[in-house]
C-alpha cells in the first residue's frame, strides 16, 4: 500500500476526508496505475497550505503509455473518450 502524507483539516466532511486519504493513481488503458518512475508529489490546499493528498508524478514515459493506449483503443472503435 502507498503511504499517504496527507494532513486533513478537521473541517472536512468525513466522506471527503475518506476520499482524500486513499491513494491517487492515473487511469490509463482501463487500469489505475502508478507512474513509471514511482515518484509522487504532494497536492497542497492553497488556503491552508496543508498537504491534502499525494499523486503520481508522471513523466514522458507515462504520457507515451497513455497516448499508445488511446491510439490502440481508438483503432478498435472504443466508446471511451
DSSP file (Angstrom, degrees, kcal/mol; ACC not computed):
  #  RESIDUE AA STRUCTURE BP1 BP2  ACC     N-H-->O    O-->H-N    N-H-->O    O-->H-N    TCO  KAPPA ALPHA  PHI   PSI    X-CA   Y-CA   Z-CA
    1    1 A X              0   0    0      0, 0.0     2,-0.4     0, 0.0     0, 0.0   0.000 360.0 360.0 360.0 148.2    0.0    0.0    0.0
    2    2 A X        -     0   0    0      1,-0.1     2,-0.4     0, 0.0    21,-0.1  -0.646 360.0-124.1 -82.3 131.2    1.1    3.5   -0.7
    3    3 A X        -     0   0    0     -2,-0.4     2,-0.4     2,-0.0    -1,-0.1  -0.608  23.8-147.3 -76.2 129.9    1.9    5.6    2.3
    4    4 A X        -     0   0    0     -2,-0.4    17,-0.0     1,-0.1    19,-0.0  -0.812  15.5-168.0-100.2 139.3   -0.1    8.9    2.4
    5    5 A X        +     0   0    0     -2,-0.4    46,-0.2     2,-0.0    48,-0.1   0.142  40.0 142.5-105.8  17.4    1.4   12.0    3.9
    6    6 A X        -     0   0    0     46,-0.1     2,-0.6    14,-0.1    46,-0.2  -0.316  36.9-162.9 -68.0 138.6   -1.9   13.8    3.9
    7    7 A X        -     0   0    0     44,-2.8     2,-0.4    46,-0.1    -1,-0.1  -0.966  19.1-160.5-116.8 109.0   -2.8   16.2    6.8
    8    8 A X        -     0   0    0     -2,-0.6     2,-0.1     1,-0.1    44,-0.1  -0.728  16.7-116.4-101.2 141.2   -6.5   16.7    6.6
    9    9 A X    >   -     0   0    0     -2,-0.4     3,-1.5     1,-0.1    -1,-0.1  -0.425  16.1-131.2 -69.6 142.8   -8.5   19.5    8.2
   10   10 A X  T 3  S+     0   0    0      1,-0.3    -1,-0.1    -2,-0.1     4,-0.1   0.657 104.3  69.7 -66.8 -15.1  -11.0   18.6   10.9
   11   11 A X  T 3  S+     0   0    0      2,-0.1    -1,-0.3     3,-0.0     2,-0.1   0.558  76.3 107.2 -80.9  -8.1  -13.4   20.8    8.9
   12   12 A X  S <  S-     0   0    0     -3,-1.5     2,-0.1     1,-0.1    -4,-0.0  -0.423  82.0-105.4 -73.4 145.0  -13.7   18.4    6.0
   13   13 A X    >>  -     0   0    0      1,-0.1     4,-2.5    -2,-0.1     3,-0.6  -0.453  33.2-119.4 -59.6 138.5  -16.8   16.3    5.5
   14   14 A X  H 3> S+     0   0    0      1,-0.2     4,-2.3     2,-0.2     5,-0.1   0.829 113.9  54.5 -55.0 -33.8  -15.9   12.7    6.6
   15   15 A X  H 3> S+     0   0    0      2,-0.2     4,-2.2     1,-0.2    -1,-0.2   0.888 109.6  46.7 -67.7 -37.9  -16.7   11.5    3.0
   16   16 A X  H <> S+     0   0    0     -3,-0.6     4,-2.7     2,-0.2    -2,-0.2   0.925 111.8  50.5 -67.8 -44.6  -14.3   14.0    1.5
   17   17 A X  H  X S+     0   0    0     -4,-2.5     4,-1.4     1,-0.2    -2,-0.2   0.895 110.8  50.0 -59.7 -40.8  -11.6   13.1    4.1
   18   18 A X  H  X S+     0   0    0     -4,-2.3     4,-0.7    -5,-0.2    -1,-0.2   0.928 111.0  49.1 -63.5 -45.5  -12.1    9.4    3.3
   19   19 A X  H >< S+     0   0    0     -4,-2.2     3,-0.9     1,-0.2    -2,-0.2   0.925 113.1  46.5 -59.4 -46.3  -11.8   10.0   -0.4
   20   20 A X  H 3< S+     0   0    0     -4,-2.7    -1,-0.2     1,-0.2    34,-0.2   0.739 103.9  62.6 -71.1 -22.5   -8.6   12.1    0.0
   21   21 A X  H 3< S+     0   0    0     -4,-1.4    -1,-0.2    -5,-0.2     2,-0.2   0.683  88.1  87.1 -78.1 -16.0   -7.0    9.5    2.3
   22   22 A X  S << S-     0   0    0     -3,-0.9     2,-0.0    -4,-0.7    -3,-0.0  -0.543  94.5 -91.6 -84.0 149.9   -7.0    6.8   -0.4
   23   23 A X        -     0   0    0     -2,-0.2     2,-0.4   -21,-0.1    -1,-0.1  -0.318  38.0-139.6 -59.9 137.9   -4.1    6.6   -2.8
   24   24 A X        +     0   0    0     30,-0.7     2,-0.3    -4,-0.1    32,-0.2  -0.817  27.5 172.0 -97.7 138.2   -4.5    8.5   -6.0
   25   25 A X        -     0   0    0     -2,-0.4     2,-0.3    30,-0.1     9,-0.2  -0.831  34.2 -98.0-135.8 175.5   -3.4    6.9   -9.3
   26   26 A X  E     -A   33   0A   0      7,-2.8     7,-3.2    -2,-0.3     2,-0.8  -0.768  28.5-132.8 -96.8 144.1   -3.6    7.6  -13.0
   27   27 A X  E     +A   32   0A   0     -2,-0.3     2,-0.4     5,-0.2     5,-0.2  -0.863  38.6 162.4 -99.8 107.1   -6.3    5.9  -15.1
   28   28 A X  E >   -A   31   0A   0      3,-2.7     3,-1.3    -2,-0.8    38,-0.1  -0.991  63.0 -12.8-131.4 126.3   -4.6    4.5  -18.2
   29   29 A X  T 3  S-     0   0    0     -2,-0.4    -1,-0.1     1,-0.3     3,-0.1   0.858 128.9 -49.8  55.2  41.6   -5.9    1.9  -20.6
   30   30 A X  T 3  S+     0   0    0      1,-0.2     2,-0.3    -3,-0.0    -1,-0.3   0.597 120.3  95.9  79.2  11.4   -8.7    0.9  -18.3
   31   31 A X  E <  S-A   28   0A   0     -3,-1.3    -3,-2.7    -5,-0.0     2,-0.6  -0.974  74.0-122.4-135.6 148.5   -6.5    0.5  -15.2
   32   32 A X  E     +A   27   0A   0     -2,-0.3     2,-0.3    -5,-0.2    -5,-0.2  -0.808  47.5 172.2 -85.6 122.7   -5.4    2.6  -12.2
   33   33 A X  E     -A   26   0A   0     -7,-3.2    -7,-2.8    -2,-0.6     2,-0.2  -0.904  32.7-123.0-134.5 157.5   -1.6    2.7  -12.3
   34   34 A X        -     0   0    0     -2,-0.3    -9,-0.1    -9,-0.2     6,-0.1  -0.454  49.4 -84.0 -84.9 168.0    1.3    4.4  -10.7
   35   35 A X    >   -     0   0    0      4,-0.3     3,-0.6    -2,-0.2    -1,-0.1  -0.379  38.9-113.1 -68.6 156.0    3.8    6.5  -12.7
   36   36 A X  T 3  S+     0   0    0      1,-0.2    -1,-0.1     2,-0.1    22,-0.1   0.887 119.1  47.6 -57.8 -39.6    6.6    4.5  -14.4
   37   37 A X  T 3  S-     0   0    0     20,-0.3    -1,-0.2     2,-0.1     3,-0.1   0.709 103.2-132.0 -75.7 -19.9    9.1    6.2  -12.1
   38   38 A X    <   +     0   0    0     -3,-0.6    -2,-0.1     1,-0.3     2,-0.1   0.437  58.9 141.5  80.1  -2.0    7.1    5.5   -9.0
   39   39 A X        -     0   0    0     18,-0.3    18,-2.5    17,-0.0    -4,-0.3  -0.400  29.2-172.4 -74.1 152.1    7.6    9.2   -7.9
   40   40 A X  E     -B   56   0B   0     16,-0.3     2,-0.3    -3,-0.1    16,-0.2  -0.913   7.9-154.0-136.2 162.1    4.8   11.1   -6.3
   41   41 A X  E     -B   55   0B   0     14,-2.4    14,-2.5    -2,-0.3     2,-0.2  -0.985  24.1-104.3-139.8 155.8    4.2   14.7   -5.3
   42   42 A X  E     -B   54   0B   0     -2,-0.3     2,-0.5    12,-0.2    12,-0.2  -0.472  20.1-145.4 -76.6 143.2    2.1   16.4   -2.7
   43   43 A X  E     -B   53   0B   0     10,-3.1     9,-3.1    -2,-0.2    10,-1.1  -0.963  23.3-155.7-106.3 123.8   -1.1   18.3   -3.5
   44   44 A X  E     -B   51   0B   0     -2,-0.5     2,-0.7     7,-0.2     7,-0.2  -0.829  18.0-126.8-110.4 136.1   -1.4   21.3   -1.3
   45   45 A X    >>  -     0   0    0      5,-2.9     4,-3.2    -2,-0.4     3,-0.5  -0.701  20.5-152.1 -74.0 114.9   -4.6   23.2   -0.3
   46   46 A X  T 34 S+     0   0    0     -2,-0.7    -1,-0.2     1,-0.2    -2,-0.0   0.766  91.0  56.2 -65.4 -23.5   -3.7   26.8   -1.2
   47   47 A X  T 34 S+     0   0    0      1,-0.1    -1,-0.2     3,-0.1    -2,-0.0   0.847 126.8  16.5 -75.6 -33.3   -6.0   28.2    1.5
   48   48 A X  T <4 S-     0   0    0     -3,-0.5    -2,-0.2     2,-0.2    -1,-0.1   0.558  91.3-131.7-114.5 -13.0   -4.4   26.3    4.4
   49   49 A X     <  +     0   0    0     -4,-3.2     2,-0.3     1,-0.3    -3,-0.2   0.709  60.8 140.3  61.5  22.5   -1.0   25.2    2.8
   50   50 A X        -     0   0    0     -5,-0.5    -5,-2.9     1,-0.0     2,-0.4  -0.729  61.1-112.5 -93.0 144.8   -1.7   21.7    4.2
   51   51 A X  E     +B   44   0B   0     -2,-0.3   -44,-2.8    -7,-0.2    -7,-0.2  -0.629  33.8 179.6 -71.5 127.4   -0.9   18.6    2.2
   52   52 A X  E     -     0   0B   0     -9,-3.1     2,-0.3    -2,-0.4    -1,-0.2   0.723  59.7 -29.2-103.6 -26.9   -4.3   17.0    1.2
   53   53 A X  E     -B   43   0B   0    -10,-1.1   -10,-3.1   -48,-0.1    -1,-0.4  -0.970  57.1-111.5-169.3 175.4   -3.0   14.0   -0.8
   54   54 A X  E     -B   42   0B   0     -2,-0.3   -30,-0.7   -12,-0.2     2,-0.3  -0.932  27.5-168.8-120.1 150.9   -0.2   12.8   -3.0
   55   55 A X  E     -B   41   0B   0    -14,-2.5   -14,-2.4    -2,-0.3   -30,-0.1  -0.919  34.2 -83.1-134.0 158.8   -0.5   12.0   -6.7
   56   56 A X  E     -B   40   0B   0     -2,-0.3     2,-1.0   -16,-0.2   -16,-0.3  -0.332  34.0-134.6 -61.8 142.0    1.7   10.2   -9.2
   57   57 A X        -     0   0    0    -18,-2.5   -18,-0.3   -22,-0.0   -20,-0.3  -0.829  30.2-155.7 -97.3  96.2    4.4   12.4  -10.8
   58   58 A X        -     0   0    0     -2,-1.0     2,-0.2   -23,-0.1   -23,-0.0  -0.395  14.3-177.3 -79.1 152.3    4.1   11.5  -14.4
   59   59 A X    >>  -     0   0    0     -2,-0.1     4,-1.9     0, 0.0     3,-0.6  -0.632  48.6 -69.3-131.6-170.3    6.8   11.8  -16.9
   60   60 A X  H 3> S+     0   0    0      1,-0.2     4,-2.5     2,-0.2     5,-0.2   0.842 128.5  55.9 -56.5 -36.2    7.4   11.3  -20.7
   61   61 A X  H 3> S+     0   0    0      1,-0.2     4,-2.2     2,-0.2    -1,-0.2   0.882 107.3  49.7 -65.0 -37.0    7.1    7.5  -20.3
   62   62 A X  H <> S+     0   0    0     -3,-0.6     4,-2.3     2,-0.2    -2,-0.2   0.897 110.6  49.3 -68.4 -40.4    3.6    7.9  -18.7
   63   63 A X  H  X S+     0   0    0     -4,-1.9     4,-2.7     2,-0.2     5,-0.2   0.929 111.6  49.4 -63.3 -44.8    2.5   10.2  -21.5
   64   64 A X  H  X S+     0   0    0     -4,-2.5     4,-2.7     1,-0.2    -2,-0.2   0.906 110.1  51.1 -61.1 -42.3    3.7    7.8  -24.1
   65   65 A X  H  X S+     0   0    0     -4,-2.2     4,-2.1     2,-0.2    -1,-0.2   0.911 112.9  45.7 -61.6 -43.0    1.9    4.9  -22.4
   66   66 A X  H  X S+     0   0    0     -4,-2.3     4,-2.5     2,-0.2    -2,-0.2   0.906 113.9  47.9 -68.4 -42.0   -1.4    6.9  -22.3
   67   67 A X  H  X S+     0   0    0     -4,-2.7     4,-2.7     2,-0.2     5,-0.2   0.920 111.4  50.8 -65.3 -43.3   -1.1    8.0  -25.9
   68   68 A X  H  X S+     0   0    0     -4,-2.7     4,-2.3    -5,-0.2    -2,-0.2   0.922 112.3  47.0 -59.0 -45.0   -0.3    4.5  -27.0
   69   69 A X  H  X S+     0   0    0     -4,-2.1     4,-2.6    -5,-0.2    -2,-0.2   0.905 112.4  49.9 -64.4 -41.8   -3.3    3.1  -25.2
   70   70 A X  H  X S+     0   0    0     -4,-2.5     4,-2.2     2,-0.2    -2,-0.2   0.910 111.6  47.9 -64.8 -42.5   -5.6    5.9  -26.6
   71   71 A X  H  X S+     0   0    0     -4,-2.7     4,-1.9     2,-0.2    -1,-0.2   0.918 112.9  48.6 -64.5 -42.3   -4.5    5.2  -30.1
   72   72 A X  H  X S+     0   0    0     -4,-2.3     4,-1.2    -5,-0.2    -2,-0.2   0.930 113.0  47.0 -63.6 -45.8   -5.0    1.5  -29.7
   73   73 A X  H  <>S+     0   0    0     -4,-2.6     5,-2.6     1,-0.2    -1,-0.2   0.865 110.0  53.9 -64.8 -35.8   -8.4    1.9  -28.3
   74   74 A X  H ><5S+     0   0    0     -4,-2.2     3,-1.4     1,-0.2    -1,-0.2   0.876 104.2  55.2 -66.8 -37.4   -9.4    4.4  -31.0
   75   75 A X  H 3<5S+     0   0    0     -4,-1.9    -1,-0.2     1,-0.3    -2,-0.2   0.836 108.1  49.2 -63.1 -33.0   -8.4    1.9  -33.7
   76   76 A X  T 3<5S-     0   0    0     -4,-1.2    -1,-0.3    -5,-0.1    -2,-0.2   0.263 119.5-108.4 -94.0  12.1  -10.7   -0.7  -32.2
   77   77 A X  T < 5 -     0   0    0     -3,-1.4    -3,-0.2     1,-0.2    -2,-0.1   0.814  48.3-174.8  71.3  31.5  -13.7    1.7  -32.0
   78   78 A X      < -     0   0    0     -5,-2.6    -1,-0.2     1,-0.1    -5,-0.0  -0.294  24.1-146.1 -58.2 142.0  -13.7    2.1  -28.2
   79   79 A X  S    S+     0   0    0      2,-0.0     2,-0.4     0, 0.0    -1,-0.1   0.547  70.6 104.7 -86.4  -8.0  -16.6    4.1  -26.9
   80   80 A X              0   0    0      1,-0.2    -2,-0.1    -7,-0.1    -3,-0.0  -0.617 360.0 360.0 -75.5 125.8  -14.4    5.5  -24.1
   81   81 A X              0   0    0     -2,-0.4    -1,-0.2    -7,-0.0    -2,-0.0   0.337 360.0 360.0-127.0 360.0  -13.5    9.1  -25.0
